[in-house]
Amino acid sequence: MKIDEIKGLNVGTVLENVDLSKYTTYKLKGIGRVLVIPNDVASLKRLISYINDNGLKYKILGNGSNLIFTNMVYDGVLIKLDCFNDISIDDDVIKVGCGYSLIKLALKASMLGLSGLEFATGIPGSVGGAIFMNAGAYNSDIASVLESAFVLTPSNEVVEFKKGDFAFDYRSSFLQRNPGYVCLSACFRLKHGDKDVIMSLVDSRKERRVLSQPLEFPSAGSVFRNPSGDFAGRLIEEIGYKGKVVGGAQVSLKHANFIINIGGATGRDIKELIFDIKDKVRQRYNIDLMVEQEFVE
Ligand SMILES: Cc1cc2nc3c(=O)[nH]c(=O)nc-3n(C[C@H](O)[C@H](O)[C@H](O)COP(=O)(O)OP(=O)(O)OC[C@H]3O[C@@H](n4cnc5c(N)ncnc54)[C@H](O)[C@@H]3O)c2cc1C
């Protein structure tokens, strides 16, 4: 990869040999050869054209709260949309850039007495990552509040997607099933509500998360989707894996559906532990646990 050529594109900040532990919530060891923070849509388009013309691989990074880099070196181009962070609020409609923090957005809306994003106040992703994943909690999700979004298509055109175009499903969206689309900005429609009621819900859920999740350790949230009528955490406890350690990765003692980094974990440690759990659960219960987190090669 010719890093000087990428720098010569004048698309924004270009960082070399970045410490990947700073870019994922698992804080996994590793190096990213190049990380670009494009200034604007025109820069992003120029960068992606260059990447495609040169047959390079790339990955859009949100807040890295659902990602596991499985190799010690990522040798493609990492793209972070930190400059896509404008926000405007008009009555019950919020327009926001996809690099904006979901927690910040949800708290801002809640504090203004706008209801609909309370579920998101504990989800440490970016707006773009949350749309990609259809992130959700407490029987609510992005699909329930998103109205539309601007998206860069694989042919490098900006188009507006209405909610229906995302074909949202449980923790899934059109973007996930069709690689090559980049979410640029989003429009949410919320509902006016009582600020005190909204904030007390936000506070009580925060308390619940703090009590039930190992937030004191780096993780990427729930590892497996709950199988129908059961809980992945219960199955993991039943196979005796609560506290199980591989390298620097451990099945949390507080919540068995979380894997935590207890120090120096690599993506390989996490992957090994995940596949070990999957095998044991399949052997014992004939259940194929689905991994909610994404491996990046
Ligand atoms: C403590 C903790 C608790 C969590 N709780 C929840 C929860 O309750 N509910 C839940 O759903 N999730 C939860 N998560 C998981 C995670 O926060 C969500 O999946 C989140 O939506 C990921 O967003 P991100 O910006 O970090 O995306 P990343 O992890 O950076 O990326 C995820 C995927 O989205 C793609 N992507 C990111 N931005 C864009 C974009 N702009 N355009 C196109 N593709 C993009 C990436 O390329 C990647 O494929 C939790 C995680 C942690 C660490």
The ligand as an ORCA input file, in Angstrom:
! r2SCAN-3c Opt
* xyz 0 1
  C     -20.717     -2.379     26.936
  C     -21.434     -2.590     25.638
  C     -22.818     -2.700     25.631
  C     -23.507     -2.893     24.422
  N     -24.864     -2.981     24.456
  C     -25.548     -3.128     23.292
  C     -26.979     -3.172     23.304
  O     -27.641     -3.067     24.329
  N     -27.616     -3.317     22.104
  C     -26.930     -3.419     20.927
  O     -27.574     -3.528     19.856
  N     -25.577     -3.378     20.902
  C     -24.878     -3.241     22.051
  N     -23.500     -3.189     22.019
  C     -22.768     -3.434     20.740
  C     -22.420     -2.189     19.910
  O     -22.314     -1.023     20.730
  C     -23.433     -1.940     18.795
  O     -23.455     -3.038     17.890
  C     -23.137     -0.657     17.987
  O     -24.235     -0.404     17.138
  C     -21.868     -0.729     17.142
  O     -21.604      0.597     16.684
  P     -20.109      1.072     16.358
  O     -20.177      2.470     15.870
  O     -19.226      0.812     17.498
  O     -19.785      0.124     15.128
  P     -18.407     -0.648     14.868
  O     -18.252     -1.712     15.869
  O     -17.292      0.300     14.674
  O     -18.771     -1.302     13.467
  C     -19.791     -2.267     13.356
  C     -20.100     -2.451     11.867
  O     -20.742     -1.265     11.399
  C     -20.059     -0.800     10.224
  N     -20.210      0.658     10.223
  C     -19.888      1.524     11.201
  N     -20.208      2.782     10.822
  C     -20.712      2.693      9.580
  C     -21.210      3.640      8.641
  N     -21.238      4.946      8.921
  N     -21.665      3.187      7.436
  C     -21.624      1.865      7.132
  N     -21.166      0.925      7.982
  C     -20.719      1.339      9.188
  C     -18.617     -1.257     10.420
  O     -17.907     -1.286      9.195
  C     -18.839     -2.623     11.019
  O     -19.100     -3.559      9.988
  C     -22.782     -2.987     23.209
  C     -21.386     -2.864     23.228
  C     -20.715     -2.656     24.410
  C     -19.224     -2.497     24.406
*
